[in-house]
Amino acid sequence: MLIDLKFLEKMNESFKDALMDKPASVLQVILNLLKLKFEVPTIEDDQEREPDSDDEEEELPATPQNNMTILLELLSAILTETPHSELSKHKTTLESIANCLSTFPNNIHCTTLYKRITDFLSDSPMTSGVEDERTLDKELFEQAITSLNDPLIPIRAHGLYLLRQLIIKKSDVLALDFVLELHIVQLRDQEPFIYLSVIKSLNELIEFDKEGTLKFLLEFYSNKKEKLDERLKIGEVVLQFIDHAGELLTGELVDEVLARTLTIVRDFEEDDRIRMSAMSLIGEALRVNARGVDKFIKDSLDCSIGVLQMEKQDIMKRAAVVLIADLIAFGGLEIVPRGYGSKIKSVLEYTRNSANDYLLVEQIEKVLGVIDELFKEKFNPTEIPSQFGSLKISK
């Protein structure tokens, strides 16, 4: 059996596309190998029989998990890539494969593939070209859920794609809380292709239900009990929301976004990475629509000044300088609250004179230069000084 598995593994790696064109033979090989697994003698049988040679003992399979990985991956690919009309020709073989898979109830991949096969076998041919749209959406939703539990990365990604199609069409088969939890589970996947797809889908969910989705995401983003990496990924979703909102970035939901981010920045016990993420969200809001979020300008400046005065990490100070630059560049000096202009300038000058970080000093000098220039030339808000293009938070 090991020889057959190694051969099948090699075929799977080298000739997968060709195998997809001839599923009958591959399905039969998979079935035969699965059947062999049930013919392995038990310990009691071994004791009753005379011992065979060492070579024969070596041909016995190892653990089911190790031996079945190749079979499950190839079976999943066959079920996904083969047209239904072609699969329908092999229902008998599929029924036998499903029976074998049903003997592994504790293996999630086996149960997932078993459900895919039984769902396919239970489908009756359409007798009418007209079907209830909700029924079709429900079937698509079930297919997406099944794909999300598949061992193959492309199949899981396809499941997210199917789910996203239902989100985009605002299908009523979707329950927001359940769909959000599904995406959070997939967000924990270490495969970049998966979690980037999750970020894209979560942005579509904001369009599906803006209030419910944003409140869920902000709660997750603010929760110290969640893993830092996952909170940062949610921050990317919120950043894209702010960017897409543009001049419409205003209202109670946006107020909650900025209130949450300011709370994180003020919390010196938080990890610097999540605090910088929060500062980048504030900065993006100022870039997109400074006048629409003017009620938070004073608090944002207080946070930036506090970081410059109290923070020891240079990278945090750079983030504060960039936030101040965003406000001045995209809102103009006239949007700065009375009394803050001279305060900002004096804090920046003191930080520059006491800093040892060259990049921090360079950024502060650019901001101070632009402030002086705006005072002299009566800054026109429609023109953004080129010096701000090179301002970045470097690690």
C-alpha positions as CSV (number, residue, x, y, z in Angstrom):
1,M,0.0,0.0,0.0
2,L,2.9,2.4,0.8
3,I,4.2,1.9,-2.8
4,D,0.7,2.8,-4.1
5,L,0.6,5.9,-1.9
6,K,4.0,7.1,-2.9
7,F,3.1,6.6,-6.6
8,L,-0.1,8.5,-6.1
9,E,1.7,11.3,-4.3
10,K,4.1,11.6,-7.2
11,M,1.3,11.6,-9.7
12,N,-0.6,14.2,-7.7
13,E,2.5,16.5,-7.6
14,S,3.5,16.1,-11.3
15,F,0.3,15.4,-13.2
16,K,-2.6,16.9,-11.2
17,D,-4.1,18.8,-14.1
18,A,-4.0,15.7,-16.3
19,L,-5.6,13.6,-13.5
20,M,-8.5,16.1,-13.3
21,D,-9.4,15.3,-16.9
22,K,-9.7,11.6,-16.1
23,P,-11.4,11.3,-12.7
24,A,-12.8,7.8,-13.1
25,S,-9.4,6.1,-12.7
26,V,-8.3,8.3,-9.9
27,L,-11.5,7.8,-8.0
28,Q,-11.1,4.1,-8.3
29,V,-7.5,4.2,-7.1
30,I,-8.6,6.3,-4.1
31,L,-11.4,3.8,-3.3
32,N,-9.0,0.8,-3.6
33,L,-6.5,2.4,-1.2
34,L,-9.2,3.3,1.3
35,K,-10.5,-0.3,1.2
36,L,-7.0,-1.6,1.8
37,K,-6.9,0.4,5.1
38,F,-9.7,-1.8,6.5
39,E,-7.9,-5.0,5.5
40,V,-4.9,-4.3,7.8
41,P,-4.8,-7.2,10.3
42,T,-5.5,-6.3,13.9
43,I,-3.2,-7.2,16.8
44,E,-5.4,-10.2,17.6
45,D,-5.1,-11.5,14.1
46,D,-1.3,-11.1,14.2
47,Q,-1.1,-13.3,17.3
48,E,-3.1,-16.1,15.6
49,R,-1.0,-16.1,12.5
50,E,2.6,-17.2,12.0
51,P,5.0,-14.2,11.7
52,D,5.8,-13.2,8.2
53,S,9.1,-11.7,6.9
54,D,10.3,-8.3,8.0
55,D,9.7,-7.0,4.4
56,E,6.0,-7.8,4.6
57,E,5.6,-6.1,8.0
58,E,7.2,-2.9,6.5
59,E,4.5,-2.7,3.9
60,L,1.8,-2.2,6.5
61,P,0.6,1.4,6.5
62,A,1.6,3.9,9.2
63,T,-0.9,6.1,11.0
64,P,-4.2,6.9,9.2
65,Q,-3.4,10.6,9.3
66,N,-0.1,10.2,7.5
67,N,-1.4,7.7,4.9
68,M,-4.7,9.5,4.1
69,T,-3.3,13.0,3.6
70,I,-2.5,12.4,-0.1
71,L,-5.8,10.7,-0.7
72,L,-7.9,13.4,0.9
73,E,-6.1,16.2,-0.9
74,L,-6.5,14.5,-4.3
75,L,-10.1,13.6,-3.6
76,S,-10.9,17.2,-2.6
77,A,-9.3,18.4,-5.9
78,I,-11.3,15.9,-7.9
79,L,-14.6,17.0,-6.3
80,T,-13.8,20.7,-6.8
81,E,-12.4,20.6,-10.3
82,T,-14.6,18.0,-12.0
83,P,-17.8,19.2,-13.6
84,H,-21.0,17.8,-11.9
85,S,-22.1,16.2,-15.2
86,E,-18.9,14.2,-15.2
87,L,-19.0,13.3,-11.5
88,S,-22.6,12.1,-12.0
89,K,-21.2,9.2,-14.1
90,H,-19.3,7.8,-11.1
91,K,-22.0,7.9,-8.4
92,T,-21.4,4.2,-7.4
93,T,-17.7,4.8,-6.8
94,L,-18.4,8.0,-4.9
95,E,-21.0,6.1,-2.7
96,S,-18.3,3.6,-1.8
97,I,-15.7,6.3,-1.0
98,A,-18.3,8.0,1.2
99,N,-18.9,4.8,3.1
100,C,-15.1,4.5,3.7
101,L,-14.8,8.1,4.9
102,S,-17.8,7.6,7.3
103,T,-15.6,5.3,9.4
104,F,-13.4,8.3,10.4
105,P,-15.9,10.4,12.4
106,N,-13.2,12.1,14.4
107,N,-11.3,13.3,11.4
108,I,-12.7,16.7,10.3
109,H,-11.3,16.4,6.8
110,C,-12.9,13.0,6.3
111,T,-16.2,14.3,7.6
112,T,-16.0,17.4,5.4
113,L,-15.4,15.3,2.3
114,Y,-18.0,12.8,3.3
115,K,-20.6,15.7,3.5
116,R,-19.5,17.0,0.1
117,I,-20.0,13.7,-1.5
118,T,-23.3,12.9,0.2
119,D,-24.6,16.4,-0.6
120,F,-23.7,15.9,-4.3
121,L,-25.3,12.4,-4.4
122,S,-28.5,13.7,-2.8
123,D,-28.9,16.5,-5.3
124,S,-31.7,15.8,-7.7
125,P,-31.5,17.0,-11.3
126,M,-33.3,20.3,-11.9
127,T,-36.6,19.8,-13.7
128,S,-37.2,23.5,-14.0
129,G,-35.1,26.4,-15.0
130,V,-36.7,28.5,-12.2
131,E,-35.7,27.9,-8.6
132,D,-36.2,29.9,-5.5
133,E,-33.3,32.4,-5.2
134,R,-33.2,32.0,-1.4
135,T,-32.8,28.2,-1.8
136,L,-29.9,28.7,-4.2
137,D,-28.3,31.2,-1.8
138,K,-28.7,28.7,1.0
139,E,-27.0,25.9,-1.0
140,L,-24.2,28.3,-2.0
141,F,-23.8,29.2,1.7
142,E,-23.5,25.5,2.7
143,Q,-21.0,24.9,-0.1
144,A,-18.9,27.9,1.2
145,I,-19.0,26.5,4.8
146,T,-17.9,23.1,3.6
147,S,-15.1,24.6,1.5
148,L,-13.8,26.6,4.5
149,N,-13.1,23.3,6.3
150,D,-11.2,21.8,3.4
151,P,-7.5,20.8,3.9
152,L,-6.5,22.5,0.7
153,I,-5.7,26.2,0.8
154,P,-7.2,27.0,-2.6
155,I,-10.4,25.3,-1.7
156,R,-10.7,27.3,1.6
157,A,-9.9,30.5,-0.4
158,H,-12.7,29.5,-2.8
159,G,-15.1,29.1,0.2
160,L,-14.3,32.7,1.2
161,Y,-15.0,33.8,-2.4
162,L,-18.4,32.1,-2.4
163,L,-19.2,33.7,0.9
164,R,-18.2,37.1,-0.4
165,Q,-20.5,36.8,-3.3
166,L,-23.4,36.3,-0.9
167,I,-22.3,39.3,1.1
168,I,-22.0,41.5,-2.0
169,K,-25.6,40.6,-3.1
170,K,-26.8,41.2,0.5
171,S,-28.4,37.7,0.7
172,D,-30.9,37.3,3.5
173,V,-29.5,33.8,4.3
174,L,-26.6,35.4,6.1
175,A,-26.7,36.0,9.8
176,L,-24.2,38.8,10.6
177,D,-22.9,37.4,13.9
178,F,-22.3,34.0,12.4
179,V,-20.6,35.3,9.3
180,L,-18.4,37.6,11.4
181,E,-17.3,34.7,13.6
182,L,-16.5,32.6,10.5
183,H,-14.2,35.3,9.2
184,I,-12.5,35.7,12.5
185,V,-11.7,32.0,12.6
186,Q,-10.3,32.2,9.1
187,L,-8.3,35.4,10.1
188,R,-6.3,33.2,12.4
189,D,-5.0,31.2,9.4
190,Q,-1.3,31.7,8.9
191,E,-1.6,31.5,5.1
192,P,-1.4,35.1,3.7
193,F,-3.7,34.2,0.8
194,I,-6.4,33.3,3.3
195,Y,-6.2,36.2,5.8
196,L,-5.9,38.8,3.0
197,S,-9.0,37.3,1.5
198,V,-10.7,37.6,4.9
199,I,-9.7,41.3,5.1
200,K,-11.3,41.9,1.7
201,S,-14.5,40.1,2.8
202,L,-14.7,42.0,6.0
203,N,-14.7,45.3,4.1
204,E,-17.6,43.9,2.1
205,L,-19.4,43.1,5.3
206,I,-19.1,46.7,6.3
207,E,-21.2,47.5,3.2
208,F,-23.5,44.7,4.1
209,D,-24.2,46.0,7.7
210,K,-22.0,49.0,8.5
211,E,-23.1,49.6,12.1
212,G,-23.1,45.9,13.2
213,T,-19.9,45.1,11.5
214,L,-17.9,48.2,12.6
215,K,-19.0,47.8,16.2
216,F,-17.9,44.2,16.2
217,L,-14.6,45.0,14.6
218,L,-13.9,47.9,17.0
219,E,-14.7,45.7,20.0
220,F,-12.3,43.1,18.7
221,Y,-9.6,45.7,17.9
222,S,-9.8,47.2,21.4
223,N,-9.8,43.9,23.2
224,K,-6.4,43.2,24.9
225,K,-7.4,39.6,25.3
226,E,-7.2,39.0,21.6
227,K,-3.9,38.2,19.9
228,L,-1.9,41.2,18.8
229,D,-1.5,39.9,15.2
230,E,-5.2,39.5,14.7
231,R,-5.9,42.9,16.2
232,L,-3.5,44.5,13.7
233,K,-5.2,42.7,10.8
234,I,-8.6,44.1,12.0
235,G,-6.9,47.5,12.0
236,E,-6.1,47.0,8.3
237,V,-9.9,46.5,7.7
238,V,-10.8,49.7,9.6
239,L,-8.0,51.6,7.7
240,Q,-9.5,50.6,4.4
241,F,-13.0,51.6,5.6
242,I,-11.7,55.1,6.5
243,D,-9.9,55.4,3.2
244,H,-12.9,54.4,1.2
245,A,-15.3,56.7,3.1
246,G,-13.5,59.8,1.8
247,E,-15.4,63.0,2.4
248,L,-18.3,61.0,3.8
249,L,-16.2,60.1,6.8
250,T,-18.4,61.7,9.5
251,G,-21.1,60.6,11.9
252,E,-21.6,58.6,15.1
253,L,-19.8,55.5,13.8
254,V,-16.7,57.5,12.8
255,D,-16.8,59.2,16.2
256,E,-16.7,55.7,17.8
257,V,-13.8,54.7,15.6
258,L,-11.7,57.7,16.6
259,A,-12.7,57.5,20.3
260,R,-11.5,53.8,20.4
261,T,-8.3,54.6,18.7
262,L,-7.5,57.5,20.9
263,T,-8.1,55.3,24.0
264,I,-5.6,52.8,22.6
265,V,-3.0,55.5,21.9
266,R,-3.3,56.9,25.5
267,D,-2.8,53.5,27.0
268,F,0.9,53.2,27.6
269,E,0.5,49.6,28.7
270,E,-0.6,48.6,25.2
271,D,1.9,47.1,22.8
272,D,3.6,49.9,20.7
273,R,2.5,48.1,17.5
274,I,-1.2,48.4,18.3
275,R,-0.7,52.0,19.5
276,M,1.1,52.9,16.2
277,S,-1.7,51.2,14.3
278,A,-4.3,53.3,16.2
279,M,-2.3,56.5,15.4
280,S,-2.2,55.5,11.7
281,L,-6.0,55.3,11.8
282,I,-6.3,58.7,13.3
283,G,-3.8,60.1,10.7
284,E,-5.7,58.5,7.9
285,A,-9.0,60.1,9.1
286,L,-7.3,63.5,9.2
287,R,-5.9,62.9,5.7
288,V,-9.3,61.9,4.3
289,N,-11.6,64.4,6.0
290,A,-10.0,66.6,8.7
291,R,-12.9,69.0,8.8
292,G,-15.4,66.1,9.1
293,V,-13.7,64.9,12.3
294,D,-12.7,68.3,13.7
295,K,-14.2,67.5,17.1
296,F,-11.3,65.1,17.6
297,I,-8.5,67.4,16.5
298,K,-7.7,68.7,20.0
299,D,-7.6,65.2,21.5
300,S,-5.4,64.0,18.6
301,L,-2.9,66.8,19.1
302,D,-2.9,66.2,22.9
303,C,-2.1,62.5,22.2
304,S,0.7,63.4,19.8
305,I,2.2,66.0,22.2
306,G,1.9,63.5,25.1
307,V,3.8,60.9,23.1
308,L,6.5,63.3,22.1
309,Q,6.9,64.4,25.7
310,M,6.6,61.1,27.6
311,E,7.4,58.3,25.1
312,K,10.9,56.8,25.1
313,Q,10.6,54.8,21.9
314,D,11.7,56.8,18.8
315,I,9.4,54.9,16.5
316,M,6.4,56.1,18.6
317,K,7.7,59.7,18.4
318,R,7.9,59.4,14.6
319,A,4.3,58.2,14.5
320,A,3.3,61.3,16.5
321,V,5.2,63.6,14.1
322,V,3.5,62.0,11.1
323,L,0.1,62.5,12.7
324,I,0.8,66.2,13.3
325,A,2.0,66.4,9.7
326,D,-1.2,64.8,8.4
327,L,-3.3,67.3,10.3
328,I,-1.4,70.4,9.0
329,A,-1.0,69.1,5.5
330,F,-4.6,68.1,4.9
331,G,-6.4,70.5,7.3
332,G,-4.4,73.6,7.2
333,L,-3.1,75.8,10.0
334,E,-6.5,77.4,10.5
335,I,-7.9,74.0,11.7
336,V,-5.4,73.9,14.5
337,P,-7.2,74.9,17.8
338,R,-6.2,78.3,19.3
339,G,-3.2,78.1,21.5
340,Y,-1.9,74.9,20.0
341,G,0.2,76.3,17.2
342,S,3.0,77.6,19.4
343,K,2.7,74.6,21.7
344,I,3.2,72.2,18.8
345,K,6.2,74.2,17.5
346,S,7.9,74.3,20.9
347,V,7.4,70.6,21.6
348,L,8.7,69.7,18.1
349,E,11.8,71.9,18.6
350,Y,12.5,70.5,22.1
351,T,12.1,66.9,20.7
352,R,14.4,67.7,17.8
353,N,17.1,69.2,20.0
354,S,17.1,66.2,22.5
355,A,16.7,63.4,19.9
356,N,19.5,61.0,18.9
357,D,17.5,59.4,16.1
358,Y,18.4,60.9,12.7
359,L,15.2,60.0,11.0
360,L,13.1,61.5,13.8
361,V,15.2,64.8,13.6
362,E,14.8,64.9,9.8
363,Q,11.0,64.5,10.0
364,I,10.6,67.2,12.7
365,E,12.7,69.6,10.7
366,K,10.5,69.1,7.6
367,V,7.4,69.7,9.7
368,L,8.8,72.8,11.3
369,G,9.9,74.1,7.9
370,V,6.4,73.6,6.5
371,I,4.8,75.3,9.4
372,D,7.1,78.4,8.9
373,E,6.4,78.3,5.2
374,L,2.6,78.2,5.8
375,F,2.8,81.2,8.1
376,K,4.8,83.2,5.5
377,E,2.9,82.2,2.4
378,K,-0.6,82.0,3.8
379,F,-1.0,78.3,3.0
380,N,-3.5,77.3,0.4
381,P,-5.3,74.1,1.5
382,T,-5.5,72.8,-2.1
383,E,-1.8,72.6,-2.4
384,I,0.1,70.0,-0.3
385,P,3.8,70.7,0.3
386,S,6.0,68.1,-1.3
387,Q,8.0,67.6,1.9
388,F,5.2,65.5,3.3
389,G,5.6,62.9,0.6
390,S,8.7,61.4,2.2
391,L,7.4,61.3,5.8
392,K,7.2,57.6,6.9
393,I,7.3,55.6,10.0
394,S,10.4,53.4,9.6
395,K,11.3,50.5,11.8
